[in-house]
Amino acid sequence: MLHTVVSSLLKFYSMKRILSAALVLLSTSFGFGQDKNNNPLTISGYAEAYYLQDFNRPLNNTRPAFIYSHNRTNEVNINLAFLKANYSTDNLRANLAIGAGTYMNANYTAEPGVLKNIYEANIGVKLSKQHDLWIDAGILPSHIGFESAIGKDNWTLTRSLLADNSPYFEAGAKLGYTSKSGKWYMAVLYLNGWQRIQRVDGNTTPSFGHQVTFKPADGITLNSSSFIGSDKADSARQMRYFHNFYAQVQLNKRLGLIAGFDFGAEQQVKGGDKYNTWYTPVLITRYALTEKVSLTARGEYYQDKAGVIIATGAPSGFKTWGYSVNVDYQVLPNLVWRTELRNLNSKNDIFLKRNNSPTGNSTTAVTAFALSF
């Protein structure tokens, strides 16, 4: 056991040196806008350890298939850990992050080989001297939704059903523009598919997306994002149309609110004019009790009658309410301790108990430490 841990740490350290060397080589070879007084290369990292107890006590110690984050139960584990190298100058930026954890295992199962551990890998070039206009290409964080895989950046410990069942990452190219005032951000994207690095075999259909973010005042963010494409081979192509909207408002120094809504539609058959639809609203509110302690509550609902995104085989499809409450304690500026109690209640018996008997209810308790450096 000790030998395994030591080997893993050595590999982790070696990867950090490799990332640093690779981006230093890039900068020295091409000399993109380097400032001798400032190092354009930074190395950072993140790790989130957690323990989750599912009171249904499933035999395989795994949460249902539609849960992609913190999905292991009755064991101490790592949801996400990564090392990241970032290179940034006035007209060039690049990111390379290598990740591991149960999040990576659950979300990258369709990717081959080493792609399973690429959390982020992209290069961006500024296209205008007068305007903040960039083109970025590679493996990018998703342009959809207000939640990311990095737990410390989210208000809740676990991800919403909305986030877990829409893309966390994407591969393609993005043309993005930020207005001089900083109030507007607009982007158009060419993508390889719905949370895909490598295309589905037999798929040559391009996917597209858009994002518009508006910040009319301090503490207010409005966002609209979309996806258009197919996640199947051309022979069975069913076009998918998806839209995400959310509003994030900081009402005062202590109280904040997020409201989000996803709606999607996919053709029932190739070339058909009938669609299967799904939707999910979510409401999250956070209250800062002190500078270090905050309390967050979440309510959500997810309906997917035809099982386009969440296939259960149940007569009514997937119709599930969710509620959670979490307490966060900022132990150090770069370390947060979080604890959450969550309940999911479905119209059909889609969860399994220890004796493999079905139930419509799932209650979990989870605690986690999230460290950034």
N, C-alpha and C positions, 0 to 999 in steps of 0.2 A: 504493500500500500504506500509506504514512504517512498519507495523507488519510483512509483508511478507519479506521485505528486511532484517529486524533484524533477523528473523528466518533463512533466507538463510545464513547470515553471521555466526550465531551460529553453524549451521550445518557444514559450511565450516571449521570453527575453530576446531570443534570436530573431523572432518575427519583428519585434520592435526595431532592432538594429537593421534588419533588411528593409523595412518600410522607410526608415530614416535615410539610409544610403541610397535607395532608389530615387527618392524625391530630391535629395541633394544633387545626385547625378543629373537629374532633369534640369535643375536650376543652373548648375554650372555649365552644362553642355550648351544650353540655349540662351542663357542670360536674359530671361524675360523680366525686364523691369526691376531688377534687384536693387535694393537699397542697402548699401554697405553698413549702415548704422542699425538696421533692423533685420533680424533673421526671418525670412519669409516662410520658413519651415517650422511647424509646431507638431509635437507628438502629444496625443491625449488618449485617455482611456475611460472605460465605464464598466462596472460590474454590478449585477443585482442578484443577491442570494435570497432565496425564499423557502418558506415551509408552508404548505397548503394542506388543510384537512378537509376532505370531502366527506360529509357525514353519511352519505350513501355507501361509502367504503367500497368502491368498485374493485373487483378482483385484480384487474390489470394495472391498478394504481394510476390510471390515466383518465383525465376529464373527457367529456363527450367530444366528438370529432370536430364540432364547430367552435371549440375553444382552442385558440392557437397561441395564447400566452399564458404562462403560469399553469400549464396543463398537466403537471405531474402532482399526484397527491400522496400524502403519508410518507414523504421523504424530503430531506433537505436537498436543494438543487440550485442550479444557476439558470435564471431565465434568459439573461443575455449578458455576455461579456465581450468586449472588443477592444482592440488597439487601433488607433486611427492616426494617420499621417495627413496633415493638411499643408498645402503649399499655396501661398496667396501673395500676389503683387497687384499693382494697379490694373493690369490687363490680362492676368492669367490666374487661374485657380485650379487646384486638383485635390482630390480626396481619395484615400485608399484606407479601408477599414476591414480587418479580418475578425470575424466573430464566431462565437460558440455559445452553446446553451440550449435549453429546451425550446426557446423561441425559434432558433435557427433550425433545429430538427423538425419542428412542426411546419414551418413556413417554406422551407427550401427542399421538401421531399421530391419535387418534380425536377429539380436541377441536377445535372450530371457532375460527377467528379468534384474538382476543387471549387466549382461555382457554389456548392452548398455552404461554403464558409465565407463568401464575399458579402459582407454587410453593405459595403458602399465602395464604388470605384468609378470615378468620373473626372472629366477634364472640362473646364470652362474657359472661354475666351471672350473678352469684351470687344464688342463690334463697333463702338462709337466713342470718340473722345468727349463729345458734348453730352451724351445721354447714358444713363445706366442701363445699357442694353447688352445682354449676355446670351451666348449659346452654350449650353452644357450638354454633354453626351456621355453615356455609360450607364452604370447601375446607380440609380438615384433614389432618394427617399420619395415616397408617394406624394403626389400633389393633392390627394383626396383626404379630407377629414382633419379634425383638430387633435387627434391622438397619434402618437408615434410609438415605436417599439422601445424607446428609451423611457423607462418608468419614471424617473425623476422629473421629466418634463410634462407629465400628465397629472391631472388633479386627482385621479383615482388610482389605487394600486393596480387592480386588474383592468384590462381593456373592456370597453363596451362591446356588446354584440355588433354594433354598427362598425366599430374599428376592426374587430377580429374577422369580419366577413366582407371586408373590402381591402384593396391592396395596401400593404405596408411599404412595398418597394416596387420599382419599375425599372425597365431597361429601355433606353431609347434616347431621343434628343429633345431638348427643351429650349425654346426661345423665350426669354423672360425680360420684362421691362419694369423698372421701378421709377415712378414719377419723381421730379425734383423735390416735391414737397414731402415725399415718403408716404403719402396717403393712399396711393394706388399701386398695386402690383398686378401685372397681367402676363399670362404665359400661354403658349400653345405648345402641344407635345405630339411627337410621333413615337409610338410605343410598340414593343414586341408582343404585347398582349396584356391580359388581366393578371397582374402580379407574376410576370414571366421574365426570366433572363433569357433563356433559350426558348424559341418558338415551339409550339406544339407541332409534332411531325405532320406534314401535309398541309400546314397552314401558311398561306402566302398573303392573307388579307391584312393590310395595315390597320393598326388601331390608332386612335387619336384622342386627345384630351385637351381641356382648357382649364384655366384657373384665373379668377378675378378676385382680388382681395382689396377691400376698402376700409380705411381707418379714418373715419370722419372726425374723431376727437381722441384724446388720450384715454385709454382704457376701453375703447370700443373697436371691435374687429368684426367685419362682415365678409363672408367668403362663399364663393360659388365655384364648384369644380365638377368636371364631367368626364365620362369615358364613353367612347364609341368604338366598337370592334367586335371581333368574334374570338372565342377561346376554344374553337374546335377546328378540325381539319376542313379544308375547302369542300370536301365531298359531303360534309354534314353541317355546313356553315349556318349558324343561327346568330344573327346580329343582336348584339347587346347594347342597350342604351341606358346609361346610369348617370344620376345627378346627386351631388351632395351639397347641402347648404348648412352653414352654421353661423351663429352669432355668439360672440364672446364679449361680455360686458363686465367691467369692474365698477360696481355701483358706488363703492366708497373704498377706503383704505382696507377694510376688513372683509367686505362681502363681494363675491364675484358670482357670475352666472354664465353657463354655456347651454345653448339650445341648438340641437342639430337634427337634421332630417335627411334620410337617404330614400331615393326612389329609383327602382330599376325595372326594365322591361326587356325580355328576350323573346325572339321569335319561337313559336312552338315547333315549327318545321322550317327547313330551308326555303327561302323565298316566300314564306307565308305572310298573311296579313293579320294573323292572330298572335297575341303575345301573352306570355306568362309574366306576372308582375310580382314584385316584393317591395316592402317599405319598412322603415324603422325610424321612429322618433326617439330622442333621448334628451333628458334634462338633468343638468348637474349644477349643484350650488356648493360653493366653498366659503367657509367663514373662518377667519384668522382669530383664534382665541387670544394668542399672544404673538410676539415676533417669531417664536419658534414652534408653536403648536397651532395646527389647523384641523378643522372638521369638515368633511365633504360627504354629501349625500347624492345619490344618483337614482333616477327612475328611467326605465326604458321598456320598449316593446318592439318585437320583431315578428313580422308576418311574411311567410314565404309558402303559400298554399301549394304551389307546384314543385317545390324543392329545387329551384334553380340554383340557389346558393347553398342552402342547408337542406340536404335530403335526409328525411327520417323514415319514409315509408308509412308514416301515420296517416289515417284517413283524412285528417284536416290539414295535413302538411305541418309546417312549423309555425306555431302561434305561441309565443312565449313572452311573459312579463318578467322584468328583472328589477331588483332593488338592491342597493348596497349603501353602506356607510363606512367611512374610513377615517382614522386619526393618524396624522403625520407629526413627527417630532424631528426638527432639524437639529441633529446632534452636533454637527460641525458644519461649516459653510459648504463642504463638499460631501457630506454624509447625512442621509435622511433615513429614519426608521419609520416604517409604515405598517399599520394593521387594519385589516378590512374584514367585515362580515357581509356576505352576499347571498341572496336567494334568487333562484330562477324557478318560475312556475309555468308549466306548459299545459295546454289544453289536452294534450295526449300524453300517455305514459312513455316518454322517450328516454328516461334515465334508468339506470340499472343499480339495484342495491347489491350488497355483498353476496346474497344468495341467488343473484341473477333475476330476481323478480322485478318487473317494471314499476316505475313510479313517475308521476308528473312533477315531482318536486325535487329540487337540488339546493342544498344549503352548504356553503363553504366558509371556512375561516382561514385567513392567510396573513402571514407577517413577512416582512422583507426589509433588507438593508440595501440601499442603493448608494454606490460610491462612484464619484467622478474625479478624474485627476488629469 
